[in-house]
Amino acid sequence: MKIFFDEYKVNIEQNVVWGEMDAFQHVNNTVYFRYFENVRLEYFHRINLFDVMKIYGIGPVLASTQCRFKIPLTFPDKIHIGTKVFELGEDYYLMKYSIYSHQYEKIAAEGEGKIVSFSFAEKKKSKHPKQLYENILALEGEQILIK
């Protein structure tokens, strides 16, 4: 578990909910993407993305996402969901996600997402505002690949 916290500075804890399970008695595959979204929003709060978005009108759009399922999650369980930006370009960043199961004491799933900066006024991809770029770098430190 310590390795999980060392790798993911941004993480959240939540319970697996009974209603997330499907007819096969495990958490439905679509729910994992909601878990990723939950931690992604926590990341956005930590880098003050919503404040930057209000100033510049440039915000995040999820361009692609994927998940590798390792073990099935079931109710009841408590999970930690972690994320980090591991690659930062001038108009996109790549996030890694991981879900740790307390019941099984191991990683249940891992995923990635590509987020692009989008100008909502111009309706097109845009470079990151300088403040957002700096906020990501400040949070991640030297652990990030700059493209």
Protein Blocks (a to p, Z undefined) as FASTA:
>chain_A
ZZmmmmmmbacdddddfklpcfkopacfklmmmmmmmmmmmmmmmnommmmmmmnopacd
dfbdcdddfbdcddddddddddddfbdcfkbccdddddddfklopafbdcddddddddfk
lopacdddfklmmmmmmmnmmmbccZZ
